[in-house]
Amino acid sequence: MAEMDAGPFSLMSLEDELTCSICLSPFECPVTIPCGHNFCQDCLLATWKDSYSCPQCRTLFPSRPDLKKNTVLSTVVETFNLRTSKSATGPPAKEEEECGVGEQEAIRCDTCMQAEATHTCLTCMASFCEEHLRPHRDNPTFRLHQLSQPIGDLSERICPDHHKLMELFCSQHGRPICSLCLQQVHKGCSFTSPEEQRNIIELGLRDKLGLLDGNIEKTVSAVFQIKDQQSKLKDAATKRKATLAAVHHQMRDMLDQEERQAQRDVDLELDLCQIKLRDHMKRLTDNTAKMTKAKEQINALLSQSQSLAFLQATFDFNANKFNNPSVPRINLDSKKVTATQAFTALLKEHLTEILKQPVEARLVMLKPELNPSFVASDKKGVPVSAPASTGSQPESEVTKPPRRPPSPRRRLIKPEIQPVPGPVYSYVGLQPEKERRLPQRSRRKYAKWI
């Protein structure tokens, strides 16, 4: 018993901790903010109209914190309120049981003014105890008097105009009246007894109560259905978002794959151009070595001091083998690379035009058959032109849009080596038409040097 009695008092000691510092009342739907203080949710929202700060420690928050109900504190507050109400109503009820006194003050007998009244005579307008009520029970004269349960204030039943008991009810004016009122002011009005009028009103109220119960049940059912629909909508939205994310991920993978393929095409074209340039550079290097060797032979011939030996020497020089060097004009504008670049630019332009439009218009651009005007014209047998779409449509349904003029492309230049005619040995000082030829024997002798 000591532990049971100590429970309420231990909660009473926490009354200050369970009180909101804004409304100074026990918490209602308590919430906890990041600084650790607790407040009623409605009180806190009322103070957060201009800025978000703690009303107790003045801690300022940059944005509105997410408020969630403190379920543990809410349970403690409910227990506190329950035990507080029990402690407030417990002693008076116990005292009433011990003293035998009800909530209302006891009605005394109007005759002896001491004993408690058991009945009130509405005809005599007085209350009587069981002892003084005996004449009403025994004497036939009082048998027609109207008895009721003890009534404390009988002035409410007295007509203020005639000072008689209002034992009738005027149905037309909706008010209680006495017998003189019925003969004078309410003459000709329909009337009934207060008990009958009460039964009529109670019947109407019970009908309304049944109607309210039915409406409440329907409303609760509607609220339950709405909550169920909200849950289903959230699930549907989650699934729809997952589907959209998967489709967009696939599109990104397709674009990434296309980009990698385009990069590989450019790299392949670069390798081919590099091979061509290396081959041409190798030929130029070989020509340089041959020309250097020919130069050494000519210098050796010029250094010959004996004229006879000089004249007998043979040097065969083929000018066509040593033409002026040329630099090939090679670029990456192959058909495949150019087509890939043009396709990428056109795809970007097409996507940009589509994404500028609202979603409904995008569907019509991609699938013209979704357009109502297209369906109506198609039923009449008249083909309707539609914006260009990524999907292919039969020619019998949709006329193809006019082709756009081809974009100007740079002229493809083949990597050719264009030699410039002319003898390399013109530096010897001889003109081509006046070229001095060595004897046949000397030419055969020097031919092996080349």
C-alpha positions as a printed NumPy array, in Angstrom:
array([[   0.   ,    0.   ,    0.   ],
       [   2.893,    2.333,    0.712],
       [   4.218,    1.804,   -2.8  ],
       [   0.792,    2.397,   -4.312],
       [   0.357,    5.628,   -2.404],
       [   3.837,    6.832,   -3.273],
       [   3.109,    6.689,   -7.045],
       [   0.908,    9.794,   -7.322],
       [   3.118,   11.819,   -5.022],
       [   6.232,   10.916,   -7.072],
       [   4.448,   12.174,  -10.182],
       [   3.279,   15.269,   -8.315],
       [   6.919,   16.121,   -7.658],
       [   7.464,   16.183,  -11.447],
       [   4.652,   18.648,  -12.082],
       [   7.086,   21.44 ,  -13.036],
       [   8.927,   19.136,  -15.441],
       [   5.651,   18.107,  -17.085],
       [   4.49 ,   21.698,  -17.595],
       [   4.937,   23.607,  -20.86 ],
       [   6.93 ,   26.8  ,  -20.298],
       [   4.784,   28.636,  -22.883],
       [   1.209,   27.906,  -21.787],
       [   2.134,   26.906,  -18.175],
       [  -0.134,   23.848,  -18.458],
       [   0.614,   20.127,  -18.667],
       [   1.973,   19.101,  -22.046],
       [  -0.452,   18.411,  -24.873],
       [   1.204,   16.475,  -27.701],
       [   4.727,   17.219,  -26.41 ],
       [   7.538,   17.567,  -28.97 ],
       [  11.302,   17.781,  -28.453],
       [  13.489,   20.227,  -30.399],
       [  17.236,   19.779,  -31.114],
       [  18.335,   21.778,  -28.038],
       [  16.574,   19.205,  -25.79 ],
       [  13.645,   21.272,  -24.465],
       [  10.043,   20.095,  -24.666],
       [   6.949,   22.13 ,  -25.56 ],
       [   3.383,   21.64 ,  -26.667],
       [   3.315,   21.322,  -30.44 ],
       [   0.635,   24.008,  -30.924],
       [   2.386,   26.41 ,  -28.516],
       [   5.719,   25.966,  -30.298],
       [   4.231,   26.466,  -33.764],
       [   2.502,   29.637,  -32.552],
       [   5.862,   31.114,  -31.475],
       [   7.62 ,   30.092,  -34.721],
       [   5.817,   32.463,  -37.046],
       [   8.801,   34.783,  -37.598],
       [  11.929,   32.795,  -36.676],
       [  12.878,   29.345,  -35.435],
       [  14.406,   29.607,  -31.976],
       [  13.95 ,   27.862,  -28.633],
       [  11.555,   29.89 ,  -26.423],
       [  13.458,   28.746,  -23.335],
       [  17.201,   28.889,  -24.146],
       [  16.885,   31.165,  -27.24 ],
       [  18.902,   28.795,  -29.433],
       [  18.411,   29.88 ,  -33.06 ],
       [  17.895,   27.225,  -35.739],
       [  18.69 ,   28.04 ,  -39.394],
       [  15.673,   26.087,  -40.644],
       [  12.535,   24.704,  -39.093],
       [  13.355,   21.489,  -37.191],
       [  11.36 ,   18.36 ,  -37.882],
       [   8.886,   18.031,  -34.996],
       [   7.976,   14.553,  -33.789],
       [   5.837,   13.586,  -30.83 ],
       [   7.729,   12.527,  -27.696],
       [   5.779,    9.343,  -26.992],
       [   7.485,    8.588,  -23.662],
       [   6.829,   12.064,  -22.283],
       [   3.263,   11.963,  -23.615],
       [   2.617,    8.708,  -21.72 ],
       [   4.007,   10.191,  -18.51 ],
       [   1.8  ,   13.293,  -18.909],
       [  -1.306,   11.161,  -19.468],
       [  -0.537,    9.138,  -16.335],
       [   0.032,   12.369,  -14.404],
       [  -3.295,   13.846,  -15.558],
       [  -5.149,   10.636,  -14.72 ],
       [  -3.756,   10.397,  -11.2  ],
       [  -4.254,   14.113,  -10.643],
       [  -7.939,   13.822,  -11.529],
       [  -8.314,   10.789,   -9.252],
       [  -6.649,   12.556,   -6.346],
       [  -8.894,   15.59 ,   -6.896],
       [ -12.164,   13.621,   -7.02 ],
       [ -11.29 ,   10.812,   -4.58 ],
       [ -11.605,   12.45 ,   -1.119],
       [ -14.967,   14.214,   -1.745],
       [ -16.516,   10.965,   -2.966],
       [ -15.21 ,    9.142,    0.095],
       [ -16.438,   11.925,    2.328],
       [ -19.869,   11.778,    0.713],
       [ -20.058,    8.053,    1.314],
       [ -19.118,    8.521,    4.982],
       [ -21.377,   11.501,    5.631],
       [ -24.255,   10.303,    3.425],
       [ -24.42 ,   13.664,    1.628],
       [ -24.873,   13.865,   -2.168],
       [ -23.393,   16.33 ,   -4.564],
       [ -26.462,   18.604,   -4.251],
       [ -27.602,   20.18 ,   -1.048],
       [ -30.364,   18.181,    0.706],
       [ -33.927,   19.522,    0.334],
       [ -35.595,   20.008,    3.714],
       [ -39.216,   19.526,    4.629],
       [ -41.148,   22.834,    4.451],
       [ -43.188,   21.82 ,    7.546],
       [ -40.583,   20.794,   10.096],
       [ -37.559,   22.371,    8.339],
       [ -35.362,   19.572,    9.724],
       [ -36.049,   16.254,    8.054],
       [ -35.076,   15.632,    4.468],
       [ -37.935,   15.954,    2.006],
       [ -38.974,   12.836,    0.133],
       [ -41.576,   14.374,   -2.213],
       [ -42.712,   17.744,   -3.486],
       [ -46.403,   18.539,   -3.963],
       [ -46.777,   20.623,   -7.119],
       [ -50.317,   21.54 ,   -6.064],
       [ -49.373,   22.752,   -2.598],
       [ -46.029,   24.095,   -3.923],
       [ -44.248,   22.605,   -0.887],
       [ -41.86 ,   19.759,   -0.051],
       [ -42.616,   17.251,    2.692],
       [ -40.783,   14.579,    4.603],
       [ -42.238,   11.123,    4.959],
       [ -43.932,   12.048,    8.267],
       [ -45.664,   15.186,    7.004],
       [ -46.504,   13.583,    3.652],
       [ -48.845,   11.156,    5.4  ],
       [ -51.969,   13.408,    5.043],
       [ -51.453,   13.385,    1.252],
       [ -51.475,    9.611,    1.337],
       [ -54.296,    9.066,    3.85 ],
       [ -56.689,   11.973,    3.305],
       [ -58.813,   11.579,    0.157],
       [ -58.81 ,   15.362,   -0.243],
       [ -55.083,   15.379,   -1.13 ],
       [ -55.16 ,   12.344,   -3.389],
       [ -55.601,   14.498,   -6.484],
       [ -52.507,   16.55 ,   -5.676],
       [ -49.591,   16.024,   -8.044],
       [ -46.528,   14.596,   -6.281],
       [ -42.992,   14.494,   -7.711],
       [ -39.422,   13.965,   -6.619],
       [ -38.02 ,   16.644,   -4.3  ],
       [ -37.553,   19.952,   -6.139],
       [ -35.299,   22.567,   -4.638],
       [ -36.38 ,   25.773,   -6.404],
       [ -40.095,   25.898,   -7.161],
       [ -39.978,   29.509,   -8.385],
       [ -39.066,   28.297,  -11.901],
       [ -42.425,   26.505,  -12.072],
       [ -44.46 ,   29.571,  -10.993],
       [ -46.031,   31.765,  -13.649],
       [ -44.524,   35.263,  -13.293],
       [ -47.819,   36.862,  -14.422],
       [ -50.403,   34.952,  -12.368],
       [ -48.238,   33.328,   -9.66 ],
       [ -49.777,   29.942,  -10.351],
       [ -48.102,   26.613,  -11.164],
       [ -47.245,   26.266,  -14.851],
       [ -48.684,   22.822,  -15.404],
       [ -49.33 ,   23.203,  -19.156],
       [ -47.169,   23.728,  -22.25 ],
       [ -48.237,   25.879,  -25.203],
       [ -47.267,   24.002,  -28.377],
       [ -47.78 ,   27.078,  -30.585],
       [ -45.526,   29.436,  -28.625],
       [ -43.228,   26.753,  -27.205],
       [ -43.334,   27.815,  -23.552],
       [ -44.854,   26.532,  -20.256],
       [ -48.058,   28.281,  -19.128],
       [ -50.523,   28.181,  -16.246],
       [ -54.297,   27.654,  -16.398],
       [ -55.003,   31.413,  -16.38 ],
       [ -52.559,   31.969,  -19.281],
       [ -54.501,   29.368,  -21.264],
       [ -57.753,   31.259,  -20.632],
       [ -56.357,   34.714,  -21.428],
       [ -53.242,   35.213,  -23.549],
       [ -52.999,   31.691,  -25.009],
       [ -56.711,   31.239,  -25.583],
       [ -57.186,   29.075,  -28.671],
       [ -53.588,   27.758,  -28.662],
       [ -52.919,   24.049,  -28.749],
       [ -51.434,   22.799,  -25.517],
       [ -50.216,   19.666,  -23.819],
       [ -48.665,   18.627,  -20.553],
       [ -44.939,   19.171,  -19.96 ],
       [ -44.435,   15.412,  -19.689],
       [ -46.02 ,   14.781,  -23.085],
       [ -44.022,   17.617,  -24.65 ],
       [ -40.867,   16.19 ,  -23.103],
       [ -41.623,   12.799,  -24.644],
       [ -42.116,   14.427,  -28.064],
       [ -38.844,   16.361,  -27.819],
       [ -36.981,   13.302,  -26.536],
       [ -38.276,   11.269,  -29.473],
       [ -37.035,   13.905,  -31.932],
       [ -33.657,   14.12 ,  -30.202],
       [ -33.302,   10.345,  -30.27 ],
       [ -34.014,   10.366,  -34.014],
       [ -31.337,   13.036,  -34.497],
       [ -28.991,   11.061,  -32.274],
       [ -29.481,    7.987,  -34.452],
       [ -28.89 ,   10.095,  -37.569],
       [ -25.703,   11.515,  -36.06 ],
       [ -24.508,    8.037,  -35.108],
       [ -25.042,    6.855,  -38.682],
       [ -23.261,    9.896,  -40.119],
       [ -20.378,    9.473,  -37.672],
       [ -20.021,    5.825,  -38.668],
       [ -20.046,    6.754,  -42.363],
       [ -17.555,    9.567,  -41.765],
       [ -15.201,    7.285,  -39.841],
       [ -15.454,    4.737,  -42.651],
       [ -14.725,    7.461,  -45.228],
       [ -11.7  ,    8.649,  -43.233],
       [ -10.439,    5.065,  -43.031],
       [ -10.873,    4.672,  -46.792],
       [  -9.035,    7.954,  -47.414],
       [  -6.148,    6.824,  -45.209],
       [  -6.047,    3.517,  -47.054],
       [  -6.062,    5.411,  -50.349],
       [  -3.217,    7.616,  -49.12 ],
       [  -1.179,    4.528,  -48.296],
       [  -1.906,    3.018,  -51.696],
       [  -0.999,    6.291,  -53.411],
       [   2.335,    6.393,  -51.588],
       [   3.073,    2.807,  -52.618],
       [   2.082,    3.546,  -56.206],
       [   4.266,    6.681,  -56.228],
       [   7.22 ,    4.691,  -54.884],
       [   6.806,    2.035,  -57.574],
       [   6.359,    4.676,  -60.273],
       [   9.518,    6.494,  -59.175],
       [  11.453,    3.22 ,  -59.172],
       [  10.236,    2.464,  -62.711],
       [  11.158,    5.941,  -63.945],
       [  14.571,    5.691,  -62.303],
       [  15.202,    2.332,  -64.003],
       [  14.173,    3.679,  -67.432],
       [  16.339,    6.791,  -67.067],
       [  19.219,    4.605,  -65.913],
       [  18.829,    2.485,  -69.045],
       [  18.794,    5.606,  -71.224],
       [  21.954,    6.871,  -69.538],
       [  23.592,    3.481,  -70.115],
       [  22.608,    3.625,  -73.792],
       [  24.063,    7.13 ,  -74.15 ],
       [  27.226,    6.077,  -72.331],
       [  27.593,    3.082,  -74.623],
       [  27.047,    5.295,  -77.674],
       [  29.65 ,    7.743,  -76.382],
       [  32.194,    4.963,  -75.842],
       [  31.578,    3.64 ,  -79.359],
       [  32.03 ,    7.133,  -80.825],
       [  35.268,    7.553,  -78.893],
       [  36.497,    4.19 ,  -80.205],
       [  35.673,    5.239,  -83.778],
       [  37.698,    8.427,  -83.369],
       [  40.593,    6.487,  -81.837],
       [  40.518,    3.994,  -84.726],
       [  40.532,    6.805,  -87.28 ],
       [  43.42 ,    8.427,  -85.412],
       [  45.4  ,    5.179,  -85.551],
       [  44.862,    4.903,  -89.317],
       [  46.003,    8.491,  -89.853],
       [  49.052,    7.906,  -87.659],
       [  49.974,    4.815,  -89.704],
       [  49.744,    6.807,  -92.935],
       [  51.872,    9.594,  -91.516],
       [  54.48 ,    7.136,  -90.233],
       [  54.69 ,    5.453,  -93.645],
       [  55.157,    8.782,  -95.39 ],
       [  57.712,    9.903,  -92.827],
       [  59.63 ,    6.636,  -93.364],
       [  59.751,    7.269,  -97.112],
       [  61.02 ,   10.791,  -96.512],
       [  63.68 ,    9.455,  -94.155],
       [  64.799,    6.869,  -96.719],
       [  64.997,    9.571,  -99.401],
       [  67.067,   11.715,  -97.08 ],
       [  69.541,    8.865,  -96.542],
       [  69.806,    8.23 , -100.28 ],
       [  70.313,   11.916, -101.052],
       [  73.011,   12.114,  -98.377],
       [  74.811,    9.17 ,  -99.956],
       [  74.546,   10.752, -103.417],
       [  75.899,   13.985, -102.013],
       [  78.919,   12.153, -100.61 ],
       [  79.548,   10.53 , -103.984],
       [  79.404,   13.876, -105.763],
       [  81.797,   15.441, -103.266],
       [  84.174,   12.516, -103.732],
       [  84.022,   12.992, -107.495],
       [  84.653,   16.712, -107.205],
       [  87.634,   16.096, -104.988],
       [  89.328,   14.053, -107.727],
       [  92.419,   15.997, -108.813],
       [  93.254,   13.909, -111.885],
       [  91.226,   15.059, -114.818],
       [  91.548,   11.745, -116.654],
       [  90.363,    9.848, -113.631],
       [  87.609,   12.417, -113.15 ],
       [  86.477,   11.994, -116.748],
       [  86.667,    8.227, -116.594],
       [  84.555,    8.134, -113.423],
       [  80.87 ,    7.264, -113.874],
       [  78.002,    8.75 , -111.828],
       [  74.426,    7.775, -112.638],
       [  71.872,   10.02 , -110.928],
       [  68.101,    9.432, -111.329],
       [  66.383,   12.763, -110.642],
       [  62.892,   11.227, -110.484],
       [  63.818,    9.379, -107.31 ],
       [  64.562,   12.578, -105.395],
       [  61.618,   14.902, -105.945],
       [  60.811,   17.743, -103.574],
       [  59.319,   16.438, -100.289],
       [  55.623,   17.043,  -99.623],
       [  53.519,   17.124,  -96.426],
       [  50.303,   15.088,  -96.691],
       [  47.036,   16.74 ,  -95.7  ],
       [  45.43 ,   14.151,  -93.43 ],
       [  42.504,   14.809,  -91.06 ],
       [  39.904,   12.882,  -89.029],
       [  36.976,   13.729,  -91.287],
       [  36.181,   10.208,  -92.345],
       [  32.61 ,    9.295,  -93.239],
       [  32.032,    7.351,  -90.031],
       [  33.476,    9.988,  -87.684],
       [  31.667,   12.817,  -89.47 ],
       [  28.382,   10.898,  -89.407],
       [  28.81 ,   10.105,  -85.708],
       [  29.465,   13.755,  -84.854],
       [  26.533,   14.955,  -86.957],
       [  24.234,   12.342,  -85.387],
       [  25.266,   13.406,  -81.868],
       [  24.578,   17.083,  -82.61 ],
       [  21.232,   16.272,  -84.232],
       [  20.222,   14.026,  -81.328],
       [  21.055,   16.776,  -78.848],
       [  19.04 ,   19.299,  -80.849],
       [  16.089,   16.902,  -81.07 ],
       [  16.15 ,   16.146,  -77.339],
       [  16.397,   19.86 ,  -76.547],
       [  13.325,   20.609,  -78.644],
       [  11.39 ,   17.748,  -77.039],
       [  12.322,   18.638,  -73.455],
       [  11.247,   22.256,  -73.984],
       [   7.653,   21.076,  -74.467],
       [   5.257,   19.926,  -71.706],
       [   4.909,   16.2  ,  -71.15 ],
       [   1.629,   15.939,  -73.077],
       [   3.153,   17.577,  -76.155],
       [   6.223,   15.332,  -75.917],
       [   4.022,   12.243,  -76.233],
       [   2.427,   13.63 ,  -79.398],
       [   5.86 ,   14.479,  -80.84 ],
       [   7.147,   10.959,  -80.22 ],
       [   3.912,    9.161,  -81.141],
       [   1.691,   11.246,  -83.438],
       [  -1.089,    8.621,  -83.29 ],
       [  -1.808,    9.787,  -79.712],
       [  -3.011,   13.134,  -81.08 ],
       [  -6.864,   13.219,  -81.314],
       [  -6.682,   15.209,  -84.571],
       [  -4.468,   12.508,  -86.017],
       [  -7.012,    9.813,  -85.094],
       [  -9.909,   11.838,  -86.54 ],
       [  -8.084,   12.519,  -89.799],
       [  -6.932,    8.93 ,  -90.017],
       [ -10.551,    7.744,  -89.821],
       [ -11.384,    9.973,  -92.801],
       [  -8.524,    8.47 ,  -94.771],
       [  -6.509,   11.687,  -94.937],
       [  -2.908,   11.33 ,  -93.773],
       [  -1.793,   13.901,  -91.264],
       [   1.755,   15.113,  -91.039],
       [   3.266,   15.038,  -87.573],
       [   6.451,   16.287,  -86.02 ],
       [   9.504,   14.171,  -86.508],
       [   9.756,   11.432,  -83.914],
       [  12.329,    8.912,  -82.958],
       [   9.985,    6.005,  -83.769],
       [   9.288,    4.955,  -87.348],
       [   5.731,    5.302,  -88.681],
       [   4.183,    3.649,  -91.765],
       [   4.137,    5.87 ,  -94.823],
       [   0.411,    5.202,  -95.306],
       [  -0.415,    6.822,  -91.973],
       [   2.023,    9.688,  -91.644],
       [   3.65 ,   11.702,  -94.386],
       [   7.312,   12.139,  -93.883],
       [   8.405,   15.681,  -93.017],
       [  10.516,   17.498,  -95.624],
       [  14.128,   16.651,  -95.359],
       [  16.392,   19.302,  -94.016],
       [  19.121,   20.551,  -96.366],
       [  22.371,   18.715,  -95.741],
       [  24.758,   20.601,  -93.559],
       [  27.918,   21.734,  -95.389],
       [  30.776,   19.416,  -94.717],
       [  34.399,   19.98 ,  -95.184],
       [  35.839,   18.483,  -98.338],
       [  37.392,   15.124,  -97.629],
       [  41.036,   15.175,  -98.606],
       [  42.66 ,   11.857,  -99.267],
       [  46.058,   11.36 ,  -97.667],
       [  48.042,   11.349, -100.913],
       [  51.665,   12.266, -101.45 ],
       [  51.881,   14.791, -104.245],
       [  55.523,   14.962, -105.465],
       [  56.72 ,   18.151, -107.058],
       [  58.605,   17.46 , -110.335],
       [  62.095,   18.742, -110.68 ],
       [  65.607,   17.341, -110.321],
       [  67.218,   17.512, -106.92 ],
       [  70.663,   17.937, -108.429],
       [  69.919,   21.333, -109.954],
       [  72.273,   22.759, -107.363],
       [  75.219,   21.407, -109.426],
       [  74.828,   24.458, -111.644],
       [  73.544,   22.796, -114.797],
       [  70.18 ,   23.517, -116.426],
       [  68.061,   20.486, -117.285],
       [  68.18 ,   21.205, -121.029],
       [  71.977,   21.674, -120.899],
       [  72.64 ,   18.678, -118.732],
       [  76.099,   17.258, -119.283],
       [  76.026,   13.533, -119.741],
       [  79.013,   11.339, -118.924],
       [  80.267,    8.719, -121.289],
       [  78.471,    5.385, -121.238],
       [  81.424,    3.666, -119.666],
       [  81.638,    6.212, -116.823],
       [  77.94 ,    5.874, -116.2  ],
       [  78.267,    2.122, -115.823],
       [  81.189,    2.602, -113.465],
       [  79.418,    4.977, -111.146],
       [  76.06 ,    3.232, -111.322],
       [  77.121,    0.793, -108.66 ],
       [  77.628,    3.695, -106.208],
       [  73.988,    4.609, -106.186]])
